[in-house]
C-alpha cells in the first residue's frame, strides 16, 4: 500500500483552510435591515414598555384599594375635608382579587425577563392576568352609575368620587394597554419572527426591577409623610410625586421639623433613583433602537437608490469590472457627471462612497423622524393633558383651556410656580399618572433635540464663523458654497452638498506604529521562547545541527527589521499578506487595535482603505471581481431567514442551485449582504471575522504540524523497515556462505 501522497494531501488542505475562512461566514450580517422595524418594536420595545408600565398599574391598584371610592362633600367646604363613605364589601373583595392577579402577572413577567421562567409559560399568564385585572377594574368603575349611588344617607349631588376611584380607572387603562402590547410580542414570537425570548440586554432586563423599587420607595415615603404631617395618604402620594419629579408646586409642603428633616434624604435618594430609571428608558429609546431603525432605513434608502439608478441606466458603477482594462465612460452621481473607474478597486471605492452617502441620509432622516415623533408625543401630552385638567378643575376652580395649557407647560419644564395647581381628586390623581408619562417623554425629546435642532444650530454657527471672523480648517470658498448649497436646497453648488467625511478610527501613522510594536513584541517573545526551548533540549536533540539554530534567531530579527523598515506598507490592501506565524502576529495586533475601538464612546466608522485592509485579512480581495456582483434593488427573499428557520425546524430538505450559491458567495457594498448593513457596529463585525480568521489559521497551522510529524514518523518507520530488511538479507547471505 502506497501512502506517499497522504501527507501532501493533508498539507494542501491545511493550506487551503489557512488561506481563507468559510466565505459564507466571511460576508454575512444579522439581517436586521431585512426585518421590518415593527418586529423590533414587538420583540424589544413592547416588553420594555410593558415592564415599565405594569408596576405603575399595580401601584395605582394599591392606591385604588387603600381608600374608599366615595366621599361626602358638603357644599361650601374644601374638597380635602370631604368625609369618606365606606365601600361595600363586594367592591373591596373584587378590588383585592384584581390586585393579587396583577401582582402575579407582574411577577411572571419579571421572572421571564430574568430568565427564570420560560417565555411560553410566563407570557400567557401575564397577558391573561392583566386582562382580568383590567376587566375587573372597569366593571367596578361602571358600578358608579348605579350600585355605588344607591343607599346613600345624603343627597346624591353631594357625592364625589375619591382619588382611589380615579386611580382604579388609570390602572385599568394601563393594564389593558400592557396586555395588548404583550399580545403583539407573543404573536411575533409564536409566528417565528424572532426567538421566544425577549431581545433585551442585561441592563435593560433590570428596568422593570428598577421601576418596582422606585414605586415602592414613592408609596412607602408617602405613607411615612402622611403620618408625620397628618395628610390624607393619596394626597401624600401626590406630594411625593411632585417632590421626586422636582416640580415643587408648594400646595403641599412639610411643616413639622421631623418632616422637613426627613424630606432632605428622601428627595435626594428619590431623585437619584428616578434618574436611573429615566436613564434606562433613554438608553432603550435612543441607543438600543437607533442601530436597528438605522439599519431598516438604510435598506429602504438603498433599494430606492439602486432602483433609480437601474431605471435611469446609471448603474454602470454597480457592475463589477472583470476585464483588466476598459475604456473610460461616464455615469451620473447625484445629478453630476463622473468618470467611471477603470479598475475594480477604484469601482469598489466609488460603490463604498455611495453607500456612505446612503447611510448619512438615512441617519439624518432617522434623527429627524425621532425628533418629530418625540415632539409630537410631547405636544399630545401637553395639549391633551391640558384639556383633561380643565375638565377636572373647571367645577372647582373655574379653569379655562388656557389655564390648563399654562399649567401643563409649567409642569413639563418642572418650573412649578404653584399659581395653578390641581385641587380636585380627579386632577391630583391624573397629575400623578400624567407626570409618569410626561417626564420620560420630555427626556427623550431633549436628547433628540440635541441630535437635530441643537446640532443644526451649532453647525450653522460654526459654518457662519468660518466665513466671517473664525476661519476653520477648510477654505473660505468651500464653507461659503456649502452654506449657499444648504440655503438653496442643493440647487446651487451641488458639488458641496456631500455630508461630512466619516469618522476615522485613528491616524494611520499611530495605528501602524502600534501595530508594528505589537508584532515586534510578539515576535521577540516567540524567539525568546524558542531559544529557551532549544537550550533546554540541546543535550537531548542530537539531530539538530548548530547551523540550524542561528537560522531561527535570524528569522525573528529579520522579521523585526522588516517591520521597522516597512511601516508605510502596513494596512495596504494591495500588498501581499505574510504567512505562518507572521500572519498570526498581524491578526492578533489588529484584534488588539479593534478591541480598543470598542471602548470608544461613539462607534467607529472606517474608511474604504481601512475596510479593504480588514477584508484582505479575512480573505477578501477588493481588487478581485470574482466575489463581487451587481447590487439588486430588492433582496431575493424578503423573509428568507424566517422561512429558512421554520423549514429547518420542520426537517424539510432543501436543494440549492448554482444561481443561489452565487448569490450567497458574491456581494456588493450597496447590496443587502453588505458589511455596512445589519444591526452590528462596524468594529464588532470586523472583530468577529478576524477572530474567525485567527482561529482557522491556528487550526490549520496545528494540522500542518501534525502532518509534518506524521510524515517524519512515517519516514522513520520506513527507514527502520528498510534497515531491518537489509539486515535480514545480509544474515541470509552469511548463512548461505
BELHUTA-V245531 format. One record per helix or strand of 3 or more residues. SS is the DSSP state (hx for helix, st for strand). FROM is the first residue (numbers start at 1). TO is the last residue. If there is no record, write none. Layout:
SS/FROM/TO + SS/FROM/TO
This chain:
hx/6/19 + hx/23/26 + hx/37/66 + st/70/72 + hx/79/81 + st/83/85 + hx/89/113 + hx/119/145 + hx/156/158 + st/159/161 + hx/163/190 + hx/202/205 + hx/207/229 + hx/233/244 + hx/257/312 + hx/316/318 + st/330/333 + st/336/339 + hx/344/397 + hx/401/412 + hx/425/451 + hx/453/466 + hx/476/487 + hx/494/496 + hx/508/536 + hx/546/565 + hx/567/569 + hx/581/598 + hx/608/617 + hx/625/627 + hx/640/650 + hx/658/665 + hx/682/736
